[in-house]
Amino acid sequence: MRIDKVNYYLDIAEAVSERGTCLRRNFGAVIVKNDEIISTGYVGAPRGRKNCCDLKYCTREKLNIPRGERYELCRSVHAEQNAIISAPRKEMIDSTLYLVGKNYEDGKYVENARPCALCKRMIINAGIKEIYVRNTKKEFTKIDVDEFIKQDESLEGVKGY
């Protein structure tokens, strides 16, 4: 049976996530426009810096920081950010971002995965119009980026996802 397009691109994002270097969660992102891959990105430290998997520890984990908070302490650049950095903005306008996250410990899909507050801002400015996030091997959630603009959690000080 032929796979649908959304899961096709989510499978590619999942493969990209396997390059991730985080000891908590590894995400893979693929930006697609007009059925053509524009760029990919995965979680990892900036070029030339040591990754958490090489250091054998995660600062946020050591400090028991909850998911979705205090990303300034994280060594990594997020998958969405790396994909955006690697693509020209004119090619991202009205594009789709496919995102898959897996927990490092058990390899299970991250429950209720969503871009963090900083990634949301970057996604908005990149011109991306929608996001598909994998929930299970075949199920996903579609997010309209306009919702990030309408529901501005930064005005209310909301933490997490």
FENNORQUI-V355146 format. One record per pair of residues at least 24 apart in sequence whose ideal C-beta (glycine too) atoms are under 6 Angstrom apart, sorted by the first residue. I is the first residue (numbers start at 1). J is the second residue. D is the distance in whole Angstrom. If there is no record, write none. Layout:
# FENNORQUI-V355146
I_J_D ; I_J_D
This chain:
# FENNORQUI-V355146
6_132_5 ; 6_140_6 ; 9_98_4 ; 10_98_5 ; 10_100_6 ; 10_134_5 ; 13_98_4 ; 13_100_4 ; 14_100_4 ; 16_40_5 ; 16_42_5 ; 17_42_6 ; 17_100_5 ; 17_102_6 ; 21_51_3 ; 21_52_6 ; 21_53_5 ; 22_52_6 ; 22_76_6 ; 23_52_5 ; 23_58_4 ; 23_104_5 ; 24_58_6 ; 24_61_6 ; 24_104_6 ; 25_101_5 ; 25_103_6 ; 25_110_5 ; 26_102_6 ; 27_79_4 ; 27_101_4 ; 28_79_6 ; 28_100_5 ; 29_79_4 ; 29_80_5 ; 29_83_4 ; 29_97_6 ; 29_99_5 ; 30_98_5 ; 31_83_5 ; 31_87_6 ; 31_95_5 ; 31_97_5 ; 32_96_5 ; 33_95_4 ; 38_87_5 ; 38_91_5 ; 39_83_5 ; 39_86_4 ; 39_87_4 ; 40_83_6 ; 41_79_5 ; 41_82_3 ; 41_83_3 ; 42_79_5 ; 43_76_5 ; 43_79_5 ; 44_76_6 ; 45_75_5 ; 45_76_6 ; 46_77_6 ; 68_160_3 ; 68_161_5 ; 69_159_5 ; 71_116_6 ; 78_119_5 ; 80_115_5 ; 80_119_4 ; 81_122_6 ; 84_122_5 ; 84_126_5 ; 92_126_5 ; 92_127_5 ; 92_128_6 ; 93_127_4 ; 94_129_5 ; 95_128_5 ; 96_130_5 ; 97_128_5 ; 97_131_5 ; 98_132_5 ; 99_133_5 ; 100_134_4 ; 114_161_5 ; 120_148_5 ; 124_148_6
